[in-house]
Amino acid sequence: MPGIMDLIKAAQHGNERAMETLIRQFEPLIIKKSCLFGKLDEDCRQHLTLEFILAVHNFDLKRFEK
């Protein structure tokens, strides 16, 4: 299974499957942060998912390369 950095790099190059894998890995956190007063706010979940996708695309892999 590829590491997170490999998935980010692939997603940044347009690999939709890599992006889906990243979203699935972080979905529990996205859902947790989307719950308001104990109820899932679907609009918030969608917004956070979009922000996550943008964060992946803007992530500077060069800062973490060895």
Secondary structure, DSSP 8 states (H G I E B T S, - for coil): ---HHHHHHHHHTT-HHHHHHHHHHHHHHHHHHHEETTEE-HHHHHHHHHHHHHHHHH--GGGG--
